[in-house]
Amino acid sequence: MNTTIEFSDEEMNALIGLLDVAVRSQGLNVAQNALVLATKIRESARGIDNTPITQDDNPEFAEPVEAV
């Protein structure tokens, strides 16, 4: 089954960011699946007008939490 969903550039960037968070949180357990999805998203975005999705050059990260 193939499904088509329309996303704005901002929504696609947010989705890629969520995949990144999932990989950072769960590590190798989700990395392979996230890579497949991210690749499909990027290829789909390039297919629209042949320009790649922009990437945030200044990401903000949360402060680390100390274990108690």
C-alpha positions in Angstrom: 0.0 0.0 0.0 1.3 3.5 -0.9 0.0 6.6 0.8 0.6 10.1 -0.2 0.8 12.9 2.4 1.6 16.5 1.8 4.0 18.3 4.1 5.3 21.9 4.1 9.1 22.4 4.2 8.8 23.2 7.9 6.9 20.1 8.6 9.4 17.9 6.8 12.2 19.5 8.7 10.3 18.9 11.9 9.8 15.3 11.0 13.5 14.8 10.3 14.2 16.5 13.7 11.9 14.1 15.4 13.7 11.2 13.8 17.0 12.6 15.0 15.6 12.9 18.6 14.4 9.3 18.4 17.8 8.0 17.3 19.6 10.0 20.0 17.1 8.7 22.6 17.0 5.0 21.5 20.3 4.6 19.7 20.8 1.8 17.3 17.5 0.3 18.1 15.8 2.8 15.9 18.6 4.1 13.7 18.1 1.8 10.7 14.4 2.5 10.5 14.9 6.2 11.0 17.5 6.3 8.2 15.1 4.6 5.8 12.4 7.1 6.6 14.7 10.1 6.5 16.1 9.0 3.1 12.5 8.7 1.7 11.6 12.1 3.1 14.7 13.8 1.5 14.2 12.0 -1.8 10.6 13.1 -1.9 11.5 16.7 -1.1 14.1 16.7 -3.9 11.6 15.4 -6.3 9.4 18.5 -5.9 11.8 21.1 -7.4 15.2 19.4 -7.3 16.5 21.4 -4.3 17.5 19.6 -1.1 15.8 20.3 2.2 17.6 23.0 4.2 19.3 22.0 7.4 19.5 24.1 10.6 23.2 25.1 11.0 22.6 26.2 14.6 20.6 23.5 16.4 19.8 24.1 20.0 20.3 21.2 22.5 18.8 20.7 25.9 21.2 20.8 28.9 22.2 17.4 30.1 20.4 16.1 33.2 22.4 14.6 36.1 21.5 11.1 37.2 20.4 10.9 40.8 
